[in-house]
Amino acid sequence: MLDIIIRGGDVVTPQGVIKADVGVKGETIAAVTAPGVLTEAGRFIDATGKIVMPGGVDPHVHMAHPFRTPDGVDLLTRGPDHVGMAALYGGTTTVLDFAYIDSNGRVRDGIESRDKQFAVAGCDYAYHLMLQSEPAHSLMGELAEAIQAGYPTIKIFMTNIWPHRQGRMVDLGDMWEVFKVLAHEGGLGVIHAEDNDLVMHMYQKLIREGRTGFENMAEVHSQLSEDISFRRVIRLAESVPGCALYMMHVSAATGVAAIREARAKGLPIYGESLHQYMLYTQDDYKRPNGQIYHTYPSLKSQADQDQLWAGTRDGSINCVATDDLCCTLKEKTLGRRIDDTTGGNSGVEPRLAVMYTQMVVKRGYSLAQYVDLVSTNAAKVMGLYPRKGCIAAGSDADITILDPDKRGQIKASELHQTDYTPWEGHDIYAWPVLTMLRGTVKVENGRYLGKAGDGKHLSRKIPSEILKGPAL
């Protein structure tokens, strides 16, 4: 007998959207069948009139992340217990965060440190390995071992982001050596691409001119910076046969164009944008508490935003993530300058509802396209598919039920992450009414049924077709 049968919904499967019943046994999906075929279960869930989709996969979040306020106070953002809960409320069941690798330390130490923090995770998770400046040569062998051990994605910054911050940017020579390891071991480079020379030049220029307000951020983290950095790193990867890249938080038309051109040449390059880039522009910095819309790189123009949407249509943008960083409104708005405004924002909970509204309702995307962009593609690129991002027999029973009749406006007072949301007042045309993680219902009709520690770490391997790419 099955544990659960979900009946009567419009089920988003790899073969398309079908009327089907979904049978769950233990932690996995046992069957997806025509309605009425499955008859015996411990529980039946009626999904009539609703959308049954794989749990969301957010490939870019920052939980228990260290950050410093403008007055020099060191803080941690909310951790994987709290943010994992918010993710589940919003229909996301899997997130990818970062393990920080000290340049002169051991890769294993960075992983084990995060393991301790993530023991309380509410949803399933994995880590990108985040390198620091001037990694020791001995780390290359350790990175190779880590890729084989199930940690196949390595995060690299091409800028220190702020003029007073050192130790984050990896120079091209060290990046080249990492790319050789990635190509040999079957890993994936996860890139924050900005041109450090241009970024730091513009900080100096605007500070000299007295234009230090954060509303000028787009002049510092510019379209030109994205253009030059994307093309440099793609050219470097092209020189290492077999090196695949995932370009994080694409924010400008120039970045989309660079990815599009590389993919046309057959290079395995994948693009991620963020929901705030796709719905806000640099003009929103001028709104009250305009910092809440910001992450790094900056918001750009309407023309840039238009190209991000075009990229989701032509395959240049494969995933819509959040760059989630959960702090309070007070903490988020302490910085008011181009060189002290906190990045990231609170977005993991409303992502599925916001993007359903914007994609399916307002722009006519199919349900399959929507699910690809918020779940399936991230699972495929990051080495989690078909365990995650898929409703099929044998996949984890990570299932979200969206109710398209549950409409309204987003209010911070009704969310569960922090005391503000950049999506305040946004209309929504669906909301998750049930979220299941590995066969267990964690959220149902607004009630949280999970607990800290429910989440599991996910070992990963990037598929060969993704590395040969472009496969999506």
C-alpha positions as CSV (number, residue, x, y, z in Angstrom):
1,M,0.0,0.0,0.0
2,L,1.2,3.5,-0.8
3,D,1.7,6.1,2.0
4,I,0.1,9.0,0.0
5,I,-1.8,9.5,-3.2
6,I,-2.2,13.0,-4.6
7,R,-5.3,13.0,-6.7
8,G,-6.8,15.2,-9.4
9,G,-4.1,17.8,-10.0
10,D,-2.4,19.1,-13.1
11,V,0.9,17.4,-12.7
12,V,4.1,18.9,-14.2
13,T,6.1,16.0,-15.4
14,P,9.2,15.7,-17.6
15,Q,6.8,14.7,-20.4
16,G,4.5,17.7,-19.9
17,V,1.5,18.7,-17.9
18,I,-1.0,15.9,-17.4
19,K,-4.0,15.1,-15.3
20,A,-2.5,12.4,-13.1
21,D,-2.4,10.8,-9.7
22,V,1.0,10.7,-7.8
23,G,1.7,7.8,-5.5
24,V,4.3,8.3,-2.7
25,K,6.0,5.5,-0.8
26,G,8.5,6.3,1.9
27,E,10.8,9.2,0.7
28,T,10.2,8.7,-3.1
29,I,7.6,8.9,-5.8
30,A,6.4,5.4,-6.5
31,A,4.2,6.0,-9.5
32,V,2.6,8.7,-11.7
33,T,-0.5,7.3,-13.3
34,A,-3.8,8.1,-15.0
35,P,-6.4,9.3,-12.6
36,G,-8.1,6.5,-10.6
37,V,-5.5,3.8,-11.2
38,L,-3.9,4.1,-7.7
39,T,-6.5,3.1,-5.1
40,E,-4.8,2.2,-1.8
41,A,-2.9,4.6,0.5
42,G,-2.7,5.7,4.0
43,R,-3.7,9.2,3.0
44,F,-5.3,10.8,0.0
45,I,-4.6,14.5,-0.9
46,D,-7.1,16.2,-3.2
47,A,-5.3,18.4,-5.7
48,T,-8.3,19.1,-8.0
49,G,-8.0,22.5,-9.6
50,K,-4.4,22.8,-8.4
51,I,-0.9,22.5,-9.9
52,V,1.3,19.7,-8.7
53,M,5.0,20.5,-9.4
54,P,8.4,19.4,-8.1
55,G,9.6,21.3,-5.1
56,G,11.5,24.5,-6.0
57,V,15.3,24.4,-6.2
58,D,17.1,27.6,-5.4
59,P,20.7,27.4,-6.5
60,H,21.9,30.5,-4.8
61,V,21.3,31.4,-1.1
62,H,23.4,32.6,1.9
63,M,22.3,31.3,5.3
64,A,24.3,31.8,8.5
65,H,26.4,34.2,6.3
66,P,28.8,36.6,8.0
67,F,28.3,40.3,7.2
68,R,29.5,43.5,8.7
69,T,27.4,46.6,9.4
70,P,28.6,50.0,8.4
71,D,29.6,50.7,12.1
72,G,31.8,47.6,12.1
73,V,29.6,45.1,13.9
74,D,30.0,41.5,12.7
75,L,26.7,39.6,12.3
76,L,25.4,36.4,10.9
77,T,22.3,36.2,8.8
78,R,19.5,33.8,9.8
79,G,20.5,30.2,9.5
80,P,19.4,27.1,7.7
81,D,16.7,26.2,10.3
82,H,14.9,29.4,9.9
83,V,15.5,30.1,6.2
84,G,14.8,26.4,5.4
85,M,11.4,26.8,7.1
86,A,10.7,29.9,5.0
87,A,11.8,28.1,1.8
88,L,9.3,25.3,2.6
89,Y,6.5,27.7,3.2
90,G,7.2,29.1,-0.2
91,G,7.3,25.7,-1.9
92,T,11.1,25.4,-2.2
93,T,12.5,22.1,-0.9
94,T,16.2,22.3,-1.9
95,V,18.7,25.2,-1.7
96,L,22.4,25.5,-2.5
97,D,24.6,27.6,-0.2
98,F,28.3,28.0,0.2
99,A,31.2,26.4,2.1
100,Y,34.0,28.9,2.7
101,I,37.4,27.6,1.8
102,D,40.3,29.4,3.5
103,S,43.2,30.0,1.0
104,N,45.8,28.5,3.4
105,G,43.5,26.0,5.1
106,R,42.0,22.7,4.0
107,V,38.9,22.1,1.9
108,R,37.7,19.6,4.4
109,D,37.8,22.1,7.2
110,G,35.5,24.5,5.2
111,I,33.0,21.7,4.5
112,E,33.0,20.4,8.1
113,S,32.5,23.9,9.5
114,R,29.3,24.3,7.4
115,D,28.2,20.8,8.2
116,K,28.0,21.9,11.9
117,Q,25.9,24.9,11.0
118,F,23.6,23.0,8.7
119,A,22.8,20.2,11.1
120,V,19.6,22.1,11.9
121,A,18.6,22.7,8.2
122,G,14.8,22.6,7.6
123,C,15.1,21.7,3.9
124,D,17.5,19.7,1.8
125,Y,20.8,21.5,0.8
126,A,24.1,21.3,-0.9
127,Y,27.2,23.6,-0.9
128,H,29.2,25.3,-3.6
129,L,32.8,25.6,-2.4
130,M,33.7,29.3,-2.2
131,L,37.4,30.1,-2.8
132,Q,39.2,33.1,-1.4
133,S,42.1,35.1,-2.9
134,E,45.4,33.5,-3.7
135,P,44.5,29.9,-2.9
136,A,47.5,27.8,-2.0
137,H,48.7,25.4,-4.7
138,S,48.0,22.5,-2.3
139,L,44.3,23.3,-2.5
140,M,44.1,22.2,-6.1
141,G,44.5,18.5,-5.2
142,E,42.0,18.9,-2.4
143,L,39.5,20.5,-4.7
144,A,39.9,17.6,-7.1
145,E,39.2,15.2,-4.2
146,A,36.2,17.3,-3.1
147,I,34.7,17.2,-6.6
148,Q,34.9,13.4,-6.6
149,A,33.4,13.3,-3.1
150,G,30.2,15.1,-4.2
151,Y,31.1,18.8,-4.0
152,P,31.5,19.5,-7.8
153,T,30.8,23.3,-7.9
154,I,33.4,25.9,-7.1
155,K,32.5,29.6,-6.6
156,I,34.9,32.2,-7.8
157,F,34.8,36.0,-7.4
158,M,36.3,38.2,-10.1
159,T,36.1,41.3,-7.8
160,N,36.4,42.1,-4.1
161,I,33.0,44.0,-4.5
162,W,33.8,46.8,-2.0
163,P,37.0,49.0,-2.0
164,H,37.7,48.2,1.7
165,R,37.3,44.5,1.3
166,Q,40.2,42.3,0.4
167,G,40.6,38.5,0.1
168,R,37.7,37.6,-2.0
169,M,38.8,38.1,-5.6
170,V,40.6,35.3,-7.4
171,D,43.0,36.4,-10.1
172,L,43.0,35.0,-13.6
173,G,46.1,32.9,-13.1
174,D,44.6,31.1,-10.1
175,M,41.3,30.8,-11.8
176,W,43.0,29.2,-14.8
177,E,44.5,26.5,-12.5
178,V,41.1,25.9,-10.9
179,F,39.5,25.6,-14.4
180,K,42.0,22.8,-15.2
181,V,40.9,20.9,-12.1
182,L,37.2,21.4,-13.0
183,A,37.8,20.2,-16.5
184,H,39.8,17.1,-15.4
185,E,37.5,16.1,-12.5
186,G,34.0,16.9,-14.0
187,G,33.3,20.0,-11.9
188,L,31.5,23.3,-12.7
189,G,32.8,26.8,-12.2
190,V,30.3,29.1,-10.4
191,I,31.2,32.6,-11.2
192,H,30.6,36.1,-9.8
193,A,31.8,38.1,-12.7
194,E,32.6,41.8,-12.4
195,D,35.6,43.6,-13.7
196,N,37.5,44.6,-10.5
197,D,39.5,47.4,-12.2
198,L,36.4,49.1,-13.5
199,V,34.4,48.6,-10.2
200,M,37.2,50.1,-8.1
201,H,37.8,52.9,-10.5
202,M,34.1,53.9,-10.3
203,Y,34.1,53.8,-6.5
204,Q,37.0,56.2,-6.5
205,K,35.4,58.4,-9.1
206,L,32.0,58.7,-7.5
207,I,33.5,59.2,-4.0
208,R,35.7,62.0,-5.4
209,E,32.6,63.6,-7.0
210,G,30.6,63.3,-3.8
211,R,28.0,61.0,-5.4
212,T,28.2,58.3,-2.7
213,G,24.5,57.5,-2.2
214,F,23.5,53.9,-3.0
215,E,21.1,55.2,-5.7
216,N,24.3,55.6,-7.8
217,M,25.2,51.9,-7.5
218,A,24.5,51.0,-11.2
219,E,27.4,53.3,-12.2
220,V,29.8,51.3,-10.1
221,H,28.6,47.8,-10.9
222,S,27.9,48.6,-14.5
223,Q,26.9,47.0,-17.8
224,L,30.4,47.5,-19.1
225,S,31.9,45.7,-16.1
226,E,29.6,42.7,-16.7
227,D,30.5,42.8,-20.4
228,I,34.2,42.7,-19.9
229,S,34.3,40.3,-17.1
230,F,31.9,37.8,-18.7
231,R,33.9,37.7,-21.9
232,R,37.3,37.4,-20.1
233,V,36.2,34.4,-18.0
234,I,34.4,32.7,-20.9
235,R,37.5,33.1,-23.0
236,L,39.6,31.7,-20.2
237,A,37.3,28.7,-19.8
238,E,37.3,28.2,-23.6
239,S,41.1,27.7,-23.4
240,V,40.6,24.8,-21.1
241,P,38.8,22.1,-23.0
242,G,36.0,20.6,-20.9
243,C,35.6,23.5,-18.5
244,A,32.0,24.4,-17.9
245,L,30.7,27.6,-16.3
246,Y,27.6,28.7,-14.4
247,M,27.3,32.5,-14.5
248,M,25.6,33.6,-11.3
249,H,23.2,36.6,-10.9
250,V,23.4,37.9,-14.5
251,S,22.1,41.4,-14.2
252,A,22.8,43.1,-17.6
253,A,22.0,42.8,-21.3
254,T,25.8,42.5,-21.9
255,G,26.0,39.4,-19.7
256,V,23.1,37.8,-21.5
257,A,24.7,38.6,-24.9
258,A,28.1,37.0,-23.8
259,I,26.4,33.8,-22.6
260,R,24.3,33.7,-25.8
261,E,27.3,34.0,-28.0
262,A,29.3,31.4,-26.1
263,R,26.4,28.9,-26.2
264,A,26.1,29.5,-30.0
265,K,29.7,28.3,-30.2
266,G,28.8,25.1,-28.3
267,L,30.4,26.0,-25.0
268,P,28.9,24.6,-21.8
269,I,27.8,27.9,-20.3
270,Y,24.7,28.4,-18.2
271,G,23.1,31.5,-16.9
272,E,21.3,32.4,-13.6
273,S,19.4,35.6,-12.9
274,L,17.6,36.7,-9.8
275,H,14.0,37.6,-9.4
276,Q,14.8,41.1,-8.2
277,Y,16.8,41.8,-11.4
278,M,13.9,40.6,-13.5
279,L,11.3,42.8,-11.8
280,Y,13.2,45.9,-10.4
281,T,15.5,48.4,-12.0
282,Q,18.0,51.0,-10.8
283,D,15.2,53.5,-10.6
284,D,13.8,51.5,-7.6
285,Y,16.8,52.6,-5.6
286,K,15.1,56.0,-5.3
287,R,12.1,54.5,-3.5
288,P,11.8,54.6,0.3
289,N,14.2,52.0,1.8
290,G,15.5,51.4,-1.7
291,Q,18.3,49.3,-0.3
292,I,15.9,46.4,0.0
293,Y,15.9,45.8,-3.7
294,H,19.7,45.7,-3.9
295,T,22.2,42.9,-4.2
296,Y,25.6,42.7,-5.9
297,P,26.0,43.4,-8.8
298,S,23.5,46.3,-9.0
299,L,20.1,46.6,-10.5
300,K,20.3,47.9,-14.0
301,S,18.1,49.6,-16.6
302,Q,14.8,48.6,-18.1
303,A,16.6,47.6,-21.3
304,D,18.8,45.2,-19.3
305,Q,15.8,43.7,-17.6
306,D,14.1,43.1,-21.0
307,Q,17.1,41.1,-22.1
308,L,17.1,39.0,-18.9
309,W,13.5,38.0,-19.8
310,A,14.6,37.4,-23.4
311,G,17.3,35.1,-22.0
312,T,14.8,32.9,-20.3
313,R,13.2,32.4,-23.6
314,D,16.3,31.5,-25.7
315,G,18.2,29.5,-23.1
316,S,20.8,32.1,-22.1
317,I,19.2,32.3,-18.6
318,N,18.4,28.9,-17.3
319,C,17.6,29.5,-13.6
320,V,15.9,32.1,-11.5
321,A,17.5,32.2,-8.0
322,T,17.3,34.6,-5.1
323,D,20.8,35.3,-3.7
324,D,18.8,35.1,-0.4
325,L,20.3,36.8,2.6
326,C,18.0,37.0,5.6
327,C,18.5,39.9,7.9
328,T,16.2,42.5,9.4
329,L,15.0,45.7,7.7
330,K,17.1,47.7,10.1
331,E,20.2,45.8,9.2
332,K,19.5,45.8,5.5
333,T,19.0,49.6,5.4
334,L,21.9,50.6,7.7
335,G,24.2,51.2,4.7
336,R,23.3,54.2,2.6
337,R,26.4,54.5,0.5
338,I,27.7,52.8,-2.6
339,D,30.4,51.3,-0.5
340,D,28.5,50.0,2.5
341,T,25.1,48.8,1.3
342,T,24.3,45.2,2.3
343,G,23.8,42.8,-0.6
344,G,21.3,39.9,-0.8
345,N,17.7,40.2,0.3
346,S,14.8,38.2,1.8
347,G,13.3,36.3,-1.2
348,V,13.3,32.6,-0.8
349,E,9.7,32.3,0.4
350,P,7.8,34.3,-2.2
351,R,10.0,33.3,-5.2
352,L,7.6,30.6,-6.6
353,A,4.5,32.7,-6.3
354,V,6.1,35.8,-7.7
355,M,7.6,34.0,-10.7
356,Y,4.4,32.1,-11.4
357,T,2.5,35.3,-11.5
358,Q,5.1,37.0,-13.7
359,M,5.8,34.1,-16.0
360,V,2.6,32.1,-16.4
361,V,0.0,34.7,-15.8
362,K,1.5,38.0,-17.1
363,R,3.9,36.7,-19.8
364,G,2.3,33.5,-21.0
365,Y,5.0,31.0,-20.2
366,S,3.9,27.4,-20.1
367,L,3.8,25.6,-16.7
368,A,6.7,23.5,-18.0
369,Q,8.8,26.5,-18.8
370,Y,8.1,28.0,-15.4
371,V,9.0,24.8,-13.5
372,D,12.2,24.5,-15.5
373,L,13.3,28.0,-14.5
374,V,12.5,27.7,-10.7
375,S,13.3,24.0,-10.2
376,T,14.2,21.5,-12.9
377,N,17.1,23.4,-14.7
378,A,18.9,24.1,-11.4
379,A,18.6,20.4,-10.5
380,K,20.0,19.4,-13.8
381,V,22.9,21.9,-13.9
382,M,23.9,21.3,-10.3
383,G,23.9,17.5,-10.5
384,L,20.7,16.8,-8.5
385,Y,18.4,15.6,-11.3
386,P,16.3,13.4,-11.4
387,R,16.4,13.0,-7.7
388,K,15.3,16.6,-7.4
389,G,13.4,18.9,-9.7
390,C,11.3,16.1,-11.2
391,I,8.0,14.3,-10.6
392,A,8.6,10.8,-11.8
393,A,8.8,7.3,-10.4
394,G,12.1,7.0,-8.4
395,S,12.5,10.7,-7.7
396,D,12.5,12.1,-4.2
397,A,8.9,12.9,-3.2
398,D,9.6,16.7,-3.1
399,I,6.3,18.0,-4.2
400,T,4.7,21.4,-4.1
401,I,1.0,22.0,-4.7
402,L,0.2,25.5,-6.0
403,D,-3.4,26.8,-5.7
404,P,-4.1,29.2,-8.6
405,D,-7.2,30.4,-6.8
406,K,-5.2,31.6,-3.8
407,R,-4.7,35.2,-4.9
408,G,-3.8,38.4,-3.2
409,Q,-0.9,40.6,-2.4
410,I,2.4,39.7,-0.7
411,K,2.7,41.2,2.8
412,A,5.7,40.9,5.1
413,S,3.4,40.4,8.0
414,E,2.1,37.2,6.4
415,L,5.5,35.7,5.6
416,H,7.9,33.8,7.9
417,Q,11.4,35.0,7.1
418,T,12.0,38.5,8.5
419,D,10.3,41.8,9.0
420,Y,10.4,43.1,5.5
421,T,10.0,41.8,1.9
422,P,11.1,43.5,-1.3
423,W,7.9,42.1,-2.8
424,E,5.5,44.0,-0.5
425,G,2.3,44.7,-2.3
426,H,3.0,42.6,-5.3
427,D,0.0,40.8,-6.7
428,I,0.1,37.0,-6.8
429,Y,-2.1,34.6,-8.7
430,A,-1.1,31.4,-6.9
431,W,0.5,30.3,-3.6
432,P,1.8,27.0,-2.4
433,V,-0.8,25.3,-0.1
434,L,1.2,22.1,0.5
435,T,4.9,21.3,0.4
436,M,6.3,17.8,0.8
437,L,9.9,17.0,1.4
438,R,11.0,13.4,0.7
439,G,7.5,12.1,1.2
440,T,6.6,14.0,4.4
441,V,4.3,17.0,4.4
442,K,6.1,19.9,5.9
443,V,3.7,22.8,5.2
444,E,0.0,22.4,4.7
445,N,-2.6,25.2,4.5
446,G,-0.3,27.7,6.2
447,R,0.8,25.4,9.0
448,Y,4.4,24.4,9.4
449,L,4.8,20.7,10.3
450,G,8.5,20.4,9.9
451,K,11.3,20.9,12.4
452,A,15.0,21.9,12.5
453,G,17.2,19.0,11.2
454,D,14.7,17.7,8.7
455,G,17.0,18.6,5.8
456,K,19.7,16.4,4.4
457,H,23.0,17.2,2.6
458,L,22.9,16.2,-1.0
459,S,26.0,14.7,-2.6
460,R,26.2,15.7,-6.3
461,K,27.8,14.8,-9.6
462,I,27.5,17.0,-12.7
463,P,26.1,15.0,-15.6
464,S,28.4,14.6,-18.6
465,E,25.8,16.1,-20.9
466,I,25.9,19.3,-18.9
467,L,29.6,19.5,-19.1
468,K,29.6,18.9,-22.8
469,G,26.8,21.4,-23.2
470,P,25.0,23.6,-23.7
471,A,22.5,20.9,-22.7
472,L,19.5,23.1,-21.7
